[in-house]
């Protein structure tokens, strides 16, 4: 028995079309017969259609399929749909939970996203957005995390992105509510790193997979008065030193070693920062690797930008690169627009696709990209330059680039609320969302994100899965992940589960 074609075919069952992987069964005479198809419809949902096997024999038939064939098929399916495959049989539960399958699924996804390999997946996957936002209702004032889905289909169909119709609530432990500090450090291969507030520190210690609700807290940073070189420069309360605006950080991935690393830099002197690295699953905790001899920009709580196995910050008209594999720093030249910066300038580094970019918003917004060469001599190239005020109507707030779509369009977030799309080919800028405040959200943050099955536990972290659901807000994914496991293992009746779960999109509602 083998896979008929490792490429995606088109399945015509009921007159509709869907990308599919066809499963063949071998016969004694050497011929083959199609015994099943695993396909993803236009919405990315997985559909299993069996050929020769029907009724009560289906589960045993699925159990009998060779593991390598099942893994090959399911590794081409979007991560959200793979979770539903746990309902098929116990064997599939074990396969999907395995680290080998998660690695295979991630490899195909990255090939699809980065290399444009359309044959790797059974459904088109675009990078989406991951949101953090605070509810503006004082009765339920809290910070919430959301998966925002993919925007490009709505943009192409000229549809507005309505927050309360498209956001899926992510259950998570309580986040900090400090109004002057952000929450999201970044997203990398489906894992999200977020800040937590403790002991007068905004600390990048919360790591989670929003899709599976798996999470872990890294060890906290606590700086005492005796650790300081010059105590007069710091605010000290009860012997504990405030590290607000005294830390920088970043979260990234090392492709050569398949490692995820968090970098944390804290300053006990104004100019020199102590550098620590936490490698997920290594068991070594935070490793002090030395000091950095210059002060990094503390805007956005010192958040660095990860691109291609490195994290970048800015400092004094320079760009600082930290190589995650070598764990070494290097100064890079700055883009021309970064010269003679003023305090009121709205600017910063951002990752657009796999490109490090720098945006400058003065009279017009400029976006420059870092170009690398074989001789390690980096240069900067202007990608676009336009005036957004005639469309937006104001220049008072940040016009922040947050996502590069595969078709080359750039998504912007304005005033922590409204999404805009800029087409570099047509030079057309248009508003693509409503205001987040219309749906009871404020101080919205957004980062590029794609759902994966990467497991913290499989790496070696002592992770947990969040199962306590906050009151006052509902979501279609309440209990789904836990219940899928229970059904697949025979602990819950399959029919009863289908009647219980409402898979409509998330809607906000007041408590």
C-alpha positions in Angstrom: 0.0 0.0 0.0 1.4 3.4 -0.9 0.7 7.0 -1.6 -0.5 7.4 -5.1 1.0 10.8 -5.6 3.0 12.9 -3.1 1.7 16.0 -4.9 -1.7 17.6 -4.3 -4.4 16.5 -6.6 -7.9 18.0 -7.2 -10.8 15.9 -5.8 -14.2 16.1 -7.5 -16.6 14.4 -5.3 -19.9 16.3 -5.1 -19.2 18.9 -7.8 -16.9 20.9 -5.6 -13.1 21.0 -5.7 -10.6 20.6 -2.9 -6.8 19.9 -2.7 -6.3 16.3 -1.8 -3.8 13.5 -1.2 -5.0 10.2 -2.6 -4.4 6.9 -0.8 -4.1 3.7 -2.9 -4.3 0.1 -1.8 -2.3 -2.6 -3.6 -4.0 -5.8 -5.0 -2.7 -9.3 -5.6 -2.7 -8.7 -9.4 -0.5 -5.6 -9.0 -3.4 -3.2 -9.7 -4.4 -0.5 -7.3 -7.7 0.8 -6.0 -8.4 4.1 -4.3 -9.4 3.3 -0.8 -9.5 6.8 0.6 -8.7 10.4 0.2 -7.6 13.0 2.7 -8.4 16.5 1.5 -8.6 20.1 2.7 -11.5 22.1 1.4 -11.3 25.8 0.6 -11.5 26.7 4.2 -8.7 24.4 5.2 -10.9 21.8 6.9 -9.8 18.2 6.7 -12.2 15.8 5.0 -11.6 12.0 5.0 -13.4 10.1 2.3 -13.1 6.3 2.4 -13.5 4.2 -0.7 -13.9 0.4 -0.1 -14.3 0.6 3.7 -17.6 1.7 5.2 -19.6 1.7 8.4 -18.2 0.0 11.5 -15.2 -1.1 9.6 -13.9 2.4 9.1 -12.1 2.8 12.4 -10.4 -0.6 12.2 -9.5 0.2 8.6 -7.9 3.5 9.7 -6.0 1.6 12.4 -4.6 -0.7 9.8 -3.1 2.0 7.6 0.7 2.1 7.7 2.0 4.8 10.0 4.3 6.3 7.4 1.4 6.8 4.9 -0.8 8.4 7.6 2.0 10.7 8.6 2.7 11.7 5.0 -0.9 12.6 4.4 -1.6 14.4 7.6 1.6 16.4 7.5 0.2 18.2 4.4 -2.9 19.3 6.3 -3.2 22.7 8.1 -2.5 22.3 11.8 -6.0 23.3 12.9 -7.5 20.4 10.9 -4.9 17.9 12.2 -6.3 18.3 15.7 -9.6 16.9 14.4 -7.9 13.9 13.1 -7.5 12.7 16.6 -11.1 11.6 16.4 -10.3 8.9 13.9 -8.6 6.3 16.0 -6.2 5.8 18.9 -3.3 5.1 16.5 -3.7 8.5 14.9 -3.7 10.2 18.3 -0.3 8.7 19.1 1.1 9.6 15.7 -0.1 13.2 15.9 1.2 13.6 19.4 4.7 12.3 18.4 7.6 14.7 18.0 8.5 13.2 14.6 5.1 14.0 13.1 5.3 17.6 14.5 8.7 18.0 12.9 7.5 16.7 9.6 4.5 18.9 9.6 6.6 22.0 10.4 9.1 21.2 7.7 6.4 21.0 5.0 4.8 24.2 6.3 8.1 26.1 6.2 8.9 24.9 2.7 5.5 26.1 1.6 5.8 29.5 3.3 9.5 30.3 2.6 10.3 28.4 -0.6 6.9 28.6 -2.3 6.6 24.8 -2.6 2.9 24.5 -3.4 3.1 20.7 -3.6 3.9 20.3 0.1 0.5 21.1 1.5 -3.1 20.0 0.6 -4.3 23.6 1.3 -2.8 27.0 0.8 -1.5 28.5 4.0 -0.7 32.1 4.5 0.9 33.8 7.5 -1.8 35.2 9.7 -1.9 37.6 12.7 -1.8 37.0 16.4 -3.3 39.7 18.6 -3.1 40.9 22.1 -5.7 43.5 23.3 -7.3 44.8 26.4 -11.0 44.8 27.0 -12.2 48.3 27.6 -15.1 47.2 29.8 -14.0 48.1 33.4 -16.1 45.2 34.8 -14.0 42.6 32.9 -10.8 44.6 32.3 -8.1 42.2 31.2 -5.7 41.5 28.5 -6.8 38.8 26.0 -4.9 36.9 23.3 -6.5 36.0 19.9 -5.6 34.2 16.7 -6.7 36.4 13.9 -6.7 33.9 11.0 -5.6 34.7 7.5 -6.5 38.1 6.0 -5.5 37.7 2.3 -8.7 36.1 1.1 -10.8 38.9 2.6 -8.5 41.5 1.1 -8.7 39.9 -2.4 -12.5 39.8 -2.1 -12.6 43.4 -0.9 -14.1 42.4 2.4 -13.6 44.2 5.7 -11.8 42.4 8.5 -14.3 42.7 11.4 -12.6 41.9 14.7 -15.5 40.2 16.5 -16.2 38.0 13.5 -12.7 36.8 12.9 -10.8 36.6 16.2 -10.6 33.3 18.0 -10.0 33.6 21.7 -6.8 31.8 23.0 -7.1 30.6 26.6 -4.0 31.4 28.6 -3.0 32.4 32.2 -3.6 35.9 33.2 -1.5 38.5 31.4 -0.2 41.8 32.9 -2.3 45.0 32.5 0.4 47.6 32.6 -0.9 50.3 30.3 2.6 51.6 29.2 4.0 48.2 28.4 3.5 45.7 25.5 2.7 42.0 25.8 4.0 40.2 22.7 7.7 39.6 22.2 7.2 37.6 19.0 6.0 34.5 17.3 8.3 31.8 15.9 7.1 28.6 14.1 3.8 28.7 16.0 5.3 29.4 19.4 4.6 32.8 21.0 6.8 34.5 23.6 5.1 37.1 25.8 6.1 39.4 28.7 5.0 38.9 32.2 5.3 41.6 35.0 6.8 40.6 38.3 9.2 42.1 40.8 9.4 45.4 39.0 10.4 43.6 35.8 8.7 43.2 32.4 10.1 39.8 31.7 10.0 37.6 28.4 9.3 34.4 30.3 5.9 33.1 29.0 6.1 30.7 26.0 3.0 29.0 24.6 1.6 27.2 21.6 -1.8 29.0 21.2 -3.3 26.2 19.1 -2.6 23.4 21.6 -2.8 25.7 24.7 0.6 24.2 25.9 2.6 26.7 27.8 5.6 27.1 30.1 7.0 29.9 32.4 10.8 30.4 32.3 12.7 31.3 35.4 12.2 34.9 36.5 14.7 37.7 36.5 15.2 39.4 39.9 17.9 42.0 40.4 18.8 43.0 44.0 20.5 46.2 45.1 23.8 44.5 45.7 24.0 43.5 42.0 24.2 47.1 40.8 27.3 48.9 39.7 25.8 52.3 40.3 22.7 52.1 42.6 21.9 55.8 42.2 20.9 55.3 38.6 18.1 52.9 39.5 14.8 52.9 41.3 14.8 50.5 44.3 11.8 49.3 46.3 12.3 47.0 49.3 15.8 46.0 48.1 14.4 44.9 44.7 15.6 46.9 41.7 13.2 48.2 39.0 14.2 46.8 35.6 11.6 48.8 33.7 13.3 50.3 30.7 16.5 48.5 31.7 16.0 45.2 29.7 16.0 44.0 26.1 15.0 40.7 24.8 14.2 38.5 21.7 12.8 35.1 20.8 14.0 33.1 17.8 14.8 29.8 16.1 18.1 28.2 15.0 17.3 26.2 11.9 20.7 24.3 11.9 20.1 22.8 15.3 16.3 23.0 15.5 16.5 25.0 18.8 14.4 27.8 20.1 16.1 30.5 22.2 15.1 33.4 24.3 17.6 36.2 24.8 17.4 38.5 27.8 19.7 41.5 28.4 19.5 43.5 31.6 21.5 46.5 32.6 23.1 46.9 36.0 25.1 49.8 34.6 23.9 52.3 32.1 26.2 51.2 29.2 26.9 47.5 29.9 24.2 44.8 29.8 24.4 41.3 31.1 23.3 38.8 28.3 21.5 35.6 29.1 20.2 32.9 26.8 17.6 30.3 27.5 17.4 27.3 25.1 14.1 25.6 25.3 14.3 22.0 26.3 18.1 22.1 27.1 17.7 21.8 30.8 20.4 24.4 31.4 18.1 27.3 32.3 19.3 30.8 31.7 23.0 30.8 30.7 25.0 34.0 31.2 27.2 34.4 28.1 28.8 37.7 28.7 28.1 41.4 28.4 27.1 43.8 25.6 29.1 47.0 25.7 26.4 49.4 24.4 22.9 50.3 25.4 20.1 49.0 23.2 17.0 51.0 22.3 14.4 50.3 25.0 11.4 51.3 22.8 8.7 48.6 22.8 10.2 47.3 26.1 13.5 46.5 24.3 11.9 43.9 22.0 14.2 42.6 19.3 13.2 41.4 15.9 14.0 37.8 14.8 14.9 37.1 11.1 16.8 34.1 9.7 18.4 32.7 12.9 19.3 36.1 14.3 17.8 38.8 16.5 18.2 42.5 15.8 18.0 45.7 17.8 19.0 49.3 17.3 21.5 51.5 19.2 22.7 55.0 18.5 22.2 55.1 14.8 23.4 51.5 14.4 21.8 48.1 14.1 22.9 45.3 16.4 22.8 41.7 15.3 22.9 38.7 17.6 23.6 35.4 15.8 21.5 32.8 17.6 23.7 29.9 16.5 27.1 31.4 17.4 25.7 33.5 20.2 27.7 36.5 19.1 26.9 40.2 18.6 27.9 42.3 15.5 27.2 45.9 14.6 25.6 46.5 11.2 25.4 49.7 9.2 22.2 51.7 9.6 19.8 52.6 6.8 20.1 56.2 5.4 16.8 57.2 7.0 18.1 56.3 10.5 20.7 59.1 10.5 19.9 62.2 12.6 17.0 60.6 14.5 14.8 62.9 16.6 13.0 61.8 19.8 9.6 62.3 18.2 10.4 60.2 15.2 8.2 57.1 14.8 10.5 54.4 13.6 11.8 50.9 14.3 12.8 47.4 13.1 10.3 45.0 11.8 10.3 41.6 10.1 8.4 41.5 6.8 8.4 37.9 5.6 12.0 36.7 6.0 13.4 40.2 5.5 14.6 42.5 8.2 13.2 46.0 7.5 13.4 49.4 9.1 10.5 51.8 8.8 10.6 55.6 9.3 7.5 57.7 9.6 8.1 61.4 9.1 6.4 63.4 6.3 6.0 60.0 4.5 6.6 56.5 5.6 9.7 54.7 4.3 10.4 51.0 4.5 14.0 49.8 4.0 15.1 46.2 3.8 18.5 44.7 4.7 20.3 43.1 1.8 22.9 40.5 2.6 25.8 39.6 0.3 28.3 36.7 0.1 31.1 38.9 1.5 29.0 39.7 4.6 28.7 43.3 3.6 25.1 44.4 4.3 23.4 47.2 2.5 19.9 48.7 2.8 17.4 49.1 -0.1 14.2 51.2 0.0 11.2 49.0 -0.6 8.4 51.6 -0.6 7.8 55.3 0.2 4.3 56.8 0.4 2.1 59.3 2.2 -0.7 57.6 4.2 -2.3 60.7 5.7 -4.8 61.3 2.7 -6.2 57.8 3.4 -5.9 57.5 7.2 -6.7 61.2 7.9 -4.1 61.7 10.6 -0.4 61.2 11.4 -0.7 61.4 15.2 -0.3 57.7 16.0 2.0 54.9 14.9 1.4 53.5 11.4 3.2 50.2 12.1 4.0 47.5 9.4 3.2 44.1 10.8 2.8 41.5 8.1 4.0 40.8 4.5 1.5 38.7 2.6 2.8 36.2 0.0 1.4 38.3 -2.8 3.6 41.2 -1.6 1.0 43.3 0.1 2.0 44.9 3.4 -0.4 45.0 6.4 -0.2 48.0 8.8 -1.7 48.6 12.2 -2.7 52.2 12.9 -3.4 53.7 16.3 -3.3 50.2 17.9 -6.7 49.7 16.3 -7.2 49.8 12.6 -5.7 47.6 9.9 -4.6 48.9 6.5 -3.2 47.2 3.4 -0.7 48.7 1.0 -0.2 47.2 -2.5 3.3 48.0 -3.7 2.5 47.2 -7.3 -0.6 49.5 -7.6 0.5 51.9 -4.8 -3.0 51.6 -3.4 -3.5 52.0 0.4 -6.9 50.9 1.8 -8.5 50.4 5.2 -9.3 46.7 5.7 -10.8 46.5 9.2 -13.1 48.3 11.5 -11.8 50.0 14.6 -11.0 47.5 17.4 -12.6 49.8 20.0 -16.0 49.1 18.3 -15.6 45.5 19.5 -14.6 46.4 23.1 -10.8 46.1 22.5 -8.1 48.7 23.0 -4.3 48.9 22.9 -4.2 46.2 20.2 -0.9 44.5 19.4 -0.4 42.2 16.4 2.5 40.0 15.2 2.8 37.7 12.2 1.9 34.1 13.2 1.2 30.7 11.7 -0.3 27.8 13.7 1.8 24.7 14.1 2.0 21.6 16.3 5.4 22.3 17.8 5.4 20.9 21.3 7.2 22.3 24.3 6.9 19.0 26.2 8.5 17.1 23.3 11.5 19.5 23.5 11.9 18.6 27.1 10.2 21.5 28.9 7.9 20.8 31.9 5.0 22.4 30.2 1.3 22.5 31.0 -1.9 22.8 29.0 -4.2 25.6 30.0 -7.7 24.3 30.8 -9.3 26.9 33.1 -11.6 29.1 31.1 -12.1 32.7 32.2 -15.8 33.7 32.7 -17.4 36.4 30.7 -16.1 35.5 27.2 -17.0 32.5 25.0 -15.1 30.7 22.2 -15.9 27.9 19.8 -12.8 26.1 20.9 -13.9 25.6 24.5 -12.8 22.2 25.6 -12.2 21.0 22.0 -8.6 20.0 22.3 -9.2 18.1 25.6 -12.4 16.5 24.3 -10.8 15.4 21.0 -8.2 13.4 23.0 -10.9 11.9 25.3 -13.1 10.8 22.3 -10.1 9.3 20.4 -9.2 7.3 23.5 -12.7 6.1 24.0 -13.5 8.1 27.1 -16.4 10.1 25.6 -19.2 9.3 23.2 -18.5 10.7 19.7 -22.1 11.7 19.0 -22.5 13.5 22.3 -19.4 15.5 21.6 -20.6 16.7 18.2 -23.8 17.9 19.7 -22.0 19.8 22.5 -19.4 21.7 20.5 -20.3 24.9 18.7 -17.7 25.6 16.0 -19.0 28.9 14.9 -16.7 31.9 15.0 -15.9 33.6 18.2 -18.1 36.5 19.2 -17.5 39.1 22.0 -20.1 39.5 24.6 -20.3 41.5 27.8 -20.0 39.7 31.1 
